[in-house]
Amino acid sequence: TFYSYWSERVAARRMAHDTVPELAAEEIEAYQGVPTKLHVSIPVFIAGCASIIIGAQFLVEAAINIARVIGVSDAVIGLTMVAIGTSLPELAISVIAATRGHSDVALGNVIGSNLSNILEILGITSLFGTIPIGGQIPWFDVWIMLAATIVLIPVMVSDHSISRLEGAAFLVCYVIYIAALVIGVPAAIMHSAGVT
C-alpha cells in the first residue's frame, strides 16, 4: 500500500513537469493540489462503503440460508454463495470504473482485493486463532486459484489489455469451476487420492 502511494506520487511529480504535447492538460491538473470536491467525496465514499458492507451482509446471510436448506457443504457455500456475494461490490465498482475509462481503478480493485483477502484478511483472521485447512480447499480450490493466476499473467503482459474474448473465456472458466463444485468434482478427486 505504501509502495503504491509512493509510486503514484512519483508519477504525479513527473507528470507535472512533463512537457510531452500529447499529455492531456486535465491529467496534469488532476494530480496537482487537493481535489476541490474533497469535502463532498469523503462523506460519499464513507456512505458507499457502509452501503456495500450492509448490502453484502444481507446477501451473504440469505445465500447461506438458501445453500444450507438445499444441503450444500460449508466449503461450497464459502466458495460460491459467499464468494459471489462479497465480490458483487467489487464487480459494481470495477464495471463503473471501466465504463468511465478508469481501467487502472477496475484492474487495481480486482488485484488489490485478492491480495488483501490473502494477506490481510487471512493474516488478521489467524491472529484470533488457528485456521484449520482441510477438505477440498487444499486438494482442489488452491490449485484452481494458482492456475487462474498463471493464466492471467501472460494475458495481461502480452498486449497490456484484456480483450472481450479473453474476458469471456475467463467467465466460461468460472462457470465450469462452479459447475465442478456443484457436481462434486473435488470430492471425486479426494476420493481417488484416498483423502477423507
N, C-alpha and C positions, 0 to 999 in steps of 0.2 A: 504493500500500500504506500509506504513512504517512497519507494523507488518510483512508483507510478506518478506520484505527486511531483517528485523532483524532476523526472524526465519531461513532464508537461510544462513545468516552469522553465526548464532549459529551452524547450521548443518554443515557448512563448517569447522568450527573450530574443532568440534567433529570428523568429518571425517578425518581431517588432523592428528589427534592424535590417531585414531583408529588403533588397531593392529590386527583386525579380518582378518584371512588369505584370506577369500573369497572376501574381499573388493578389487575390481579391482584397480590396480595402476593408471590407466588413470583417474579414477573417482576422486581419491585424487588429482592428478596433475591438473585436470580441475578447482579445487576450489582454487588453490594457485596462488597468484600474478595476474597481469594484463594479459589478453589474448594477445598472441604475434601478432595476426592479428587484433587488435582493430582499427588500422588506416584504415583498409580496411572494417571492419564490420560496422563502424558507417556511412560512406557515402552510403554503400549498403542498410543499414537499412533505412536511410532517403529517398533514391530513391525509395525503396519499399513502404514506407508509402505514398509518393507522388503519385506513380502509383495507389495504392489502392484508394486514395481519388479521383483522376481524373477518373479512371475507374468506380468507384461506382457512381459518379455524372452523367456520361453519361448513365449508366444503369438505374438509378432511373428516370432521366428525360424521357428517352424513355418509360419506363414502365408506368409512369404516363400518358403520352400522349396516349399510347395504351389503358389503362384502361378507360380513360375519353371518348375516341372515342366509346368504346363498352358500355358506360353508367354505370360504376361501381361507387359506392359512395366513398367519401374520406377515410372513415374508412376502407373499404375493400381494397382500394389502399394501405393505410399505413400498414395494417395487412398482406398483401400478397406481392404485387409487390415491394414496398419499403423495407419491412422487408427482403424479399428474396434477393433483390439487395444489401442491406447493409450487409447481412450475408454471401454473397459469398466470400468476402476476408477472413472472419473467417473460412469458410469451407476449403478454399485452404490452409490456414496456419495450421489448425488442421490436415488435411489429410497428408500434408507434414511432420508435426511433428510426427504423429502416424507411418507413414511408415518408418521414420528414427529411431524409437524406443524411441522417447521423449514423452511418454504418458502424463507426467506432464504438458508439454507445451500445448498439444492438449486439455486436460481437463481444465487446468487453463485458456486457451484462451476463452473457451466457458463460464465457470462460471464467470470469470472476466469481460467478455464483458457484460453479463446480469446484474451483479452488477453495472458496470459502467453506463449502459443505465438507470437503475432505479434510482440510487443515484446521479451520477454525471451529466448525460445529462439532466434528468428531473429537477435536482436542479439548474443547470446553466440556463436552458431554462426559468424556472419560475422566475428567477431574472429579466428577461426582461419584465415580465407581467404575470398576472394570466392566467393559462391554464384551460379553461373550460373543464370539463369531462362530456360528455353526450353520447347520442346514445347508441350503442350496447356494448361499451367497459366495462362499469361497470356492465352490466347485463349478459355478456357472456364471453368476452375475458379474463378479470381478473380472473375469476373462472377457465377457462381452464389453464391459466398460473399457478395458485395455485395448481391445480390437477397434472399438469406435474411435478412441484417441489416436491410434496408429493410422487409421484410415483418414482421419481429419487432417493430419499434418501435411501429407502431400497435396491434398485438395486446396488447403489454404496457401501453401507455398508456391504451387505451380503457376498460377496467374494472379495471385493475391486477390482472389474473389471466389465466392461460392455461387455458382450458377443455379438457375431454377431447376435444371435437370439434376444437378448434384444434390440440391435440397430435396427434390422429390425422391431421390434414391435413399437419402438419409431417412426420410419419412417412411418409406416402404420397409427399410431395415428395422425401424422401431416397431412397426405394425407386426412384422414377423417375430420380433423379440417378445412382444406382448402375447401373441398367439402361442408361442412356445411356452410361456409361463402358464397360460390358461390350460393348455392340453397336457401339461405335466412333463415336459422335456427334461427340466432339471432333475426331477425325481427319478426319471429313467436313467439319466447319466450317473446319478449317485448309486442307484441300484446295480448298474453294470460295473461300477467301481468297487462295489461291496461296502459302501458307506451307508450307515443307517441314520 
